[in-house]
């Protein structure tokens, strides 16, 4: 039987879907492709990341289905994922979003908490970050107003339920109250949530004072807590029109190893109405995982926004075609690089990043660290690991990333990046690595700070020996173990002339080093992109009336970034940049919109 790699090379060069199966014939991964052979063979290229390596190790054989075009492949992929529930695909799991209060669109409306927004004519109030206040308020409403709690058709009721006999329901199901009288109760709740009526708060205040005067402190305390909840419910709330054309979602993905978190922030009518985190496990890359998630998330067509802003570049045209064909909706899907949408997206990215880091910290990596210590011949457990990587674009924007792992998990707050100053446009990874490590460890030595147990360099002998020179010059070479991770066969590289160490891809110690390397790549690349966006910012400034090259250069040199400029008022910007006030106002208007 052919190996999985050989099967991949034999695939046709047609659009379609591929199904990767294990030795038990179970589907473990489903994907789509414009060119099946090219896409699937890419999984078997050397130097793939840890996620892909893990997936490939479990592939026994590959099946495929040819489609007429990539769009048909997209629809088929979604159906196959639903059918087979593959272990290594992104699987949509409910996220934790802020709840809202829903007043249903019925003759006798119900009022309850929900996290699902539908285009059903109902009124929604919220979202509410303090769920306890929300629950306290709904409990108060259920006691103060005899509103129905049942959800079935009223016409089929013959007898009133227990809530009617307890005085908690006005029993519209058997005609005990008219639609007009019932509407008075609903209007009272609606007016309170809209901020138009504070009589409920005044009534509770009155009850609290009465209980206090009567020395009924237990009742007074309950009324005080209820009063706090009621006031919290009225702060900055509004009825949300979820059918508004001014609607946008921000979706950011963060992946660490196989752990995936996707953060969504939803804006309607200019207001943040909800946030959610979706957790899953996936071995795809960020782009394909994000694409698959979007198809699942918006599959019912409900609450589809006008604009979707993404943290990673996907096939935007295919995504737009999906929305247009399936829901007859024109949705703008894009990756912002500057401006307010970029800043909001960064918040979503931060939420996703923090969540993944929290999940990682719950993992005990001590056995893997023990294995790594034995394999590297270290005299202590490598609890503090620092990794370096270099990223550049045609000699421009050369940066080094420093990432820190503690107890086998990323310590994001200790990450650093270095803009390489010594190259003057040349491409020299050795010199870049010397500069970055010299700056890092000179500072640690001068501050008498903690040194790492292990340094991992993304590279081969040349990069490793370049760093050894720096450590020797600083007099700390004998206090730190240093290795490299070469791209070819994930070989562990030692300083000097010693042989490289090749371990099984599933080795837990090697997996720690690969995780450090992958995180180095991610952090270096993201910073490199931000550096590139500064150039985009320059051209944006230059396009504004009254801003030429010299003024744009001066503004960027003075403030460094668009974010820093947006922190200023027009007067401050004009004064500090030495530009006319009218031009400063144009800049802020342009950058905000």
Buried (B, 14 or more C-beta within 10 A) or exposed (E): EEEBBEBBEEBEEBBBBBBBBBEEEEBBBBBBBBBBBEBBBEBBEEEBBBBBBBBBEBBBBBEBBBBEEBBBBBBBBBEBBEEBEBBBBBBBEEBEBBBBBBBBEBEBBBBBBBBEBEEEEBBBBBBBEBEEBBBBBBEBBBEBBBBBEEEEEBEEBEEBBEBBEEEBBBBBBEEBBEEEEBBEBBEBBBBBBBEEBBEBBEEBBEBBEEBBEEEEEEBBEBBBBBBBBBEBBBEEBBBBEBEEEEBBBBBBBBBBBBBBBBBBBBBBBEEBBBBBBBBBBBBBBBBBBBBBBBBBBBBEEEBBBBBBBBBBEBBBEBBBBBBEEBBEBEBEBEBBBBBEBBBBBBBBBBBBBBBBBEBBBEEEBEEBBBBBBEBBEBEEBBBBBBBBBBBBEEEEBBBBBBBBBBBBBBBBEEBBBBEBEEBEEEEBBBBBBBBBBBBBBEEBBEEEEEBBBBBBBBBBBEBBBBBBBBBEEBEBBEEBBBBBBBEEEBBBBBBEEEEBBBBEBEBBBBBBBBBBBBBBBBBBBBBBEBBBBBEEBBEBBBEBEEBEEEBBEBBBEEBEBBBEBBEBEBEEBBEBBEBEEEBBBBBBEBBEE
